[in-house]
Amino acid sequence: MTGEFELIEPEEAEGFGDEWEEIDVSDTDADRIARKRDREFSEFRKRIKDADQFKVEQSVFDDATFAAIYKLVQDGHIDAFGGPISTGKEANVYEALGHDETDVAVKIYRINASNFRQMRSYLEGDPRFQGIGNDKGKIVLAWVRKEFANLERARKAGVRVPEPIAVERNVLVMELVGLVEERARRLSEVNVENPETAYEVVREYMRRLYSAGLIHGDLSEYNLIIHEGELVVIDLGQAVTIHHPNADEFLRRDCTNVASFFTRQGLEVDDDDLYEYVTDVEPDK
């Protein structure tokens, strides 16, 4: 694997750790559509449920989930579904055709199957989710909107992440990085020919996230992928703000994971040095 790992330029970002806009988890258009259950929506739901590439069970995806997909189709974010990219305990990811025939990824979280207790541990202490309570549905919906907001903020800081496109209830539409037939490889799956450059990019991304008030919280070689010569950071659903009570613990864990991986690649990397580099930023860009 060649290793260019070009950095992208950060856009003009807001101040370090600034105030976060509260994320609304009240009823959306999808909930209202699901309650209305008009004929057009009912036919759409049946067509999606029966499609070979998108077979789902009513016990997994409720009416409001189908309504969310229906709303995203109506809004032009999804034109057609392709095959599954991944299926997990908490979410399925599908390839789809988006606006202007671009390939997009559609990530659908399961309301009933998600580990909402673990999700809540990442939401608690985040000023965007004060008062979210113990409602399982609201916690999952907040998680999806949190992932969308984190992706937006990371991109603005100059971190290469999948571009967020739209969010509706428990459905997230984002840039498809790689294709189903030729998926982007995780850093753990490739032979890193230029580990020095790769490490410099990863630590710079960690620093940019921190300067934008975010900590990934689960960063390792399994959440970094290679796409067209670029390192891409994925899975930002659990990322927390620097105000989170466990933010420092999460950041130190990220530093340990990253340092351990690149040490195995033959570099002399110290997790404490990495932590100092990431946190040694000016409060104002």
C-alpha positions as CSV (number, residue, x, y, z in Angstrom):
1,M,0.0,0.0,0.0
2,T,1.3,3.4,-0.9
3,G,1.1,6.0,1.7
4,E,0.6,9.6,0.6
5,F,-2.0,10.3,3.3
6,E,-2.6,13.9,2.3
7,L,-4.1,16.3,4.8
8,I,-7.0,18.4,3.9
9,E,-7.2,22.0,4.8
10,P,-9.4,22.9,7.8
11,E,-12.1,25.4,7.2
12,E,-12.5,28.4,9.4
13,A,-13.6,26.9,12.7
14,E,-15.4,28.3,15.7
15,G,-13.6,28.7,19.0
16,F,-12.1,26.0,21.1
17,G,-14.8,24.1,23.1
18,D,-17.4,26.7,22.4
19,E,-21.1,26.4,23.2
20,W,-22.9,23.5,21.6
21,E,-26.3,23.9,20.1
22,E,-28.8,21.6,21.8
23,I,-29.8,18.7,19.6
24,D,-33.6,18.3,19.2
25,V,-34.9,14.7,19.6
26,S,-38.6,15.7,19.5
27,D,-41.0,14.3,16.9
28,T,-39.9,14.7,13.3
29,D,-41.7,14.6,10.0
30,A,-41.0,10.8,9.9
31,D,-43.0,10.3,13.1
32,R,-45.9,12.4,11.8
33,I,-45.9,10.4,8.5
34,A,-45.8,7.1,10.4
35,R,-48.9,8.2,12.4
36,K,-50.7,9.4,9.3
37,R,-50.1,6.1,7.4
38,D,-51.4,7.4,4.1
39,R,-51.7,5.0,1.1
40,E,-48.5,6.2,-0.6
41,F,-46.4,5.6,2.5
42,S,-48.0,2.2,3.1
43,E,-47.2,1.1,-0.4
44,F,-43.6,2.4,0.0
45,R,-43.2,0.5,3.2
46,K,-44.3,-2.8,1.7
47,R,-42.1,-2.3,-1.4
48,I,-39.0,-1.7,0.9
49,K,-39.8,-4.6,3.2
50,D,-40.1,-7.1,0.3
51,A,-37.1,-5.9,-1.7
52,D,-34.5,-8.6,-2.1
53,Q,-31.7,-6.2,-1.3
54,F,-33.5,-4.7,1.7
55,K,-35.4,-7.4,3.5
56,V,-36.3,-6.3,7.0
57,E,-38.6,-7.5,9.8
58,Q,-41.3,-5.4,11.3
59,S,-39.9,-6.3,14.8
60,V,-36.6,-4.6,13.8
61,F,-37.7,-1.5,11.9
62,D,-40.9,0.1,13.1
63,D,-43.2,2.3,11.0
64,A,-41.3,5.5,11.9
65,T,-38.1,4.0,10.5
66,F,-39.8,3.2,7.2
67,A,-41.3,6.8,7.4
68,A,-37.8,8.2,7.9
69,I,-36.5,6.4,4.8
70,Y,-39.7,7.6,2.9
71,K,-39.0,11.2,4.0
72,L,-35.4,11.0,2.9
73,V,-36.5,9.7,-0.5
74,Q,-39.1,12.5,-0.8
75,D,-36.4,15.0,0.0
76,G,-34.1,13.7,-2.7
77,H,-31.4,12.3,-0.5
78,I,-32.1,8.7,-1.6
79,D,-33.1,7.6,-5.1
80,A,-32.6,3.8,-4.9
81,F,-31.2,1.2,-2.5
82,G,-28.4,-1.2,-3.3
83,G,-27.0,-4.0,-1.3
84,P,-25.9,-4.1,2.3
85,I,-22.4,-2.9,3.2
86,S,-22.4,-4.2,6.7
87,T,-24.9,-5.6,9.2
88,G,-24.3,-5.2,12.9
89,K,-26.0,-5.7,16.2
90,E,-27.0,-2.0,16.5
91,A,-27.1,-0.8,12.9
92,N,-27.1,-1.9,9.2
93,V,-25.4,0.1,6.5
94,Y,-26.6,0.0,2.9
95,E,-25.3,1.3,-0.3
96,A,-27.7,3.7,-2.1
97,L,-28.0,6.1,-4.9
98,G,-28.3,9.6,-3.8
99,H,-28.7,13.1,-5.3
100,D,-27.2,13.5,-8.8
101,E,-26.6,9.8,-9.0
102,T,-23.9,9.9,-6.3
103,D,-23.2,6.8,-4.2
104,V,-24.1,7.2,-0.6
105,A,-24.2,5.1,2.6
106,V,-27.4,4.8,4.6
107,K,-26.9,3.8,8.2
108,I,-30.0,2.6,10.0
109,Y,-29.9,2.2,13.8
110,R,-32.2,-0.4,15.4
111,I,-34.2,1.2,18.1
112,N,-34.9,-2.0,19.9
113,A,-31.5,-3.7,19.6
114,S,-29.1,-0.8,20.3
115,N,-27.1,-0.9,23.5
116,F,-28.7,2.3,24.9
117,R,-27.0,2.0,28.3
118,Q,-23.6,2.2,26.6
119,M,-24.9,5.0,24.4
120,R,-26.1,6.9,27.4
121,S,-22.7,6.7,29.0
122,Y,-21.3,8.7,26.1
123,L,-24.2,11.1,26.0
124,E,-24.2,11.9,29.7
125,G,-22.0,14.9,30.4
126,D,-22.3,16.2,26.8
127,P,-23.9,19.7,27.0
128,R,-25.8,19.0,23.8
129,F,-27.8,16.3,25.5
130,Q,-28.7,17.6,28.9
131,G,-32.0,16.2,30.2
132,I,-32.1,13.4,27.7
133,G,-33.3,11.1,30.5
134,N,-33.7,7.3,30.2
135,D,-36.0,7.0,27.3
136,K,-34.5,4.3,25.1
137,G,-35.9,5.7,21.9
138,K,-34.8,9.2,22.5
139,I,-31.3,8.0,23.4
140,V,-30.9,6.2,20.1
141,L,-32.3,9.1,18.2
142,A,-29.9,11.5,20.0
143,W,-27.0,9.2,19.2
144,V,-27.8,9.3,15.5
145,R,-28.0,13.1,15.5
146,K,-24.9,13.3,17.6
147,E,-23.0,11.2,14.9
148,F,-24.3,13.6,12.2
149,A,-23.2,16.7,14.3
150,N,-19.8,15.2,15.1
151,L,-19.1,14.4,11.4
152,E,-20.0,18.0,10.4
153,R,-17.7,19.4,13.1
154,A,-14.8,17.1,12.3
155,R,-15.0,18.1,8.6
156,K,-15.0,21.7,9.4
157,A,-11.9,21.2,11.5
158,G,-10.1,19.6,8.5
159,V,-10.4,16.0,9.5
160,R,-11.2,13.6,6.6
161,V,-14.4,11.8,7.6
162,P,-17.4,10.7,5.5
163,E,-19.4,13.7,4.6
164,P,-22.7,13.8,6.4
165,I,-25.6,14.4,4.1
166,A,-28.9,14.1,6.0
167,V,-30.4,12.6,9.1
168,E,-34.0,11.7,9.8
169,R,-34.9,10.0,13.1
170,N,-32.7,6.8,13.3
171,V,-31.5,7.0,9.7
172,L,-28.2,8.7,8.7
173,V,-27.2,9.3,5.1
174,M,-23.5,10.0,4.4
175,E,-20.8,9.8,1.8
176,L,-20.0,6.3,0.7
177,V,-16.3,5.8,1.2
178,G,-15.4,3.0,-1.1
179,L,-17.8,0.6,-2.8
180,V,-19.3,-2.7,-1.8
181,E,-17.4,-4.5,-4.5
182,E,-14.2,-2.8,-3.6
183,R,-14.6,-1.5,0.0
184,A,-12.1,0.8,1.6
185,R,-9.7,-1.2,3.8
186,R,-9.1,-0.6,7.5
187,L,-5.7,0.4,8.6
188,S,-5.5,-2.9,10.5
189,E,-6.0,-4.8,7.2
190,V,-3.2,-3.3,5.1
191,N,0.6,-3.3,4.9
192,V,1.5,0.3,6.0
193,E,4.5,1.0,3.7
194,N,5.0,4.5,5.1
195,P,4.1,4.3,8.9
196,E,5.9,7.6,9.7
197,T,3.6,9.6,7.4
198,A,0.5,7.7,8.4
199,Y,1.3,8.4,12.1
200,E,1.8,12.1,11.4
201,V,-1.6,12.3,9.7
202,V,-3.4,10.4,12.5
203,R,-1.9,12.5,15.3
204,E,-2.7,15.7,13.3
205,Y,-6.3,14.6,12.9
206,M,-6.5,13.9,16.7
207,R,-5.1,17.4,17.3
208,R,-7.6,19.0,14.9
209,L,-10.5,17.1,16.6
210,Y,-9.3,18.3,20.0
211,S,-8.9,21.9,18.8
212,A,-12.5,21.7,17.6
213,G,-13.6,20.5,21.0
214,L,-14.1,16.8,20.1
215,I,-12.5,13.5,21.2
216,H,-13.1,10.4,19.1
217,G,-13.3,8.1,22.1
218,D,-12.8,4.8,20.2
219,L,-9.9,5.6,17.9
220,S,-7.7,2.7,16.7
221,E,-6.5,1.0,13.5
222,Y,-10.0,-0.4,13.2
223,N,-11.7,3.1,12.9
224,L,-9.2,4.4,10.3
225,I,-9.6,3.4,6.7
226,I,-7.6,4.0,3.5
227,H,-9.5,5.5,0.5
228,E,-7.8,6.7,-2.6
229,G,-4.6,7.4,-0.8
230,E,-6.3,9.2,2.1
231,L,-6.7,8.2,5.7
232,V,-10.4,8.5,6.7
233,V,-11.6,8.6,10.3
234,I,-14.9,6.7,10.7
235,D,-17.4,5.8,13.5
236,L,-17.8,9.2,15.2
237,G,-21.1,8.3,16.9
238,Q,-19.4,7.9,20.3
239,A,-17.2,11.0,20.0
240,V,-17.6,13.4,22.9
241,T,-16.9,17.0,23.6
242,I,-14.0,18.1,25.7
243,H,-16.6,19.0,28.4
244,H,-17.5,15.4,28.9
245,P,-16.6,14.1,32.4
246,N,-14.7,11.2,30.9
247,A,-13.1,13.2,28.0
248,D,-9.6,12.9,29.3
249,E,-9.9,9.2,29.9
250,F,-11.2,8.7,26.4
251,L,-8.4,10.7,24.9
252,R,-5.7,8.9,26.8
253,R,-7.2,5.6,25.6
254,D,-7.2,6.8,22.0
255,C,-3.5,7.8,22.4
256,T,-2.7,4.4,23.9
257,N,-4.4,2.6,21.0
258,V,-2.8,4.7,18.3
259,A,0.7,4.5,19.9
260,S,0.4,0.7,20.3
261,F,-0.5,0.2,16.6
262,F,2.4,2.3,15.3
263,T,4.8,0.8,17.7
264,R,4.0,-2.5,16.1
265,Q,4.8,-0.9,12.8
266,G,8.3,-0.3,14.0
267,L,8.0,3.3,15.1
268,E,9.2,4.7,18.5
269,V,5.9,6.2,19.6
270,D,5.0,7.1,23.2
271,D,1.4,7.6,24.2
272,D,2.2,10.3,26.7
273,D,4.1,12.3,24.0
274,L,1.1,11.8,21.6
275,Y,-1.3,13.1,24.3
276,E,0.9,16.2,24.8
277,Y,1.0,16.9,21.1
278,V,-2.8,16.5,20.7
279,T,-3.6,18.8,23.6
280,D,-0.9,21.4,22.9
281,V,-3.1,23.7,20.8
282,E,-4.1,27.3,21.1
283,P,-7.6,27.9,22.3
284,D,-8.4,30.1,19.3
285,K,-7.7,29.1,15.7
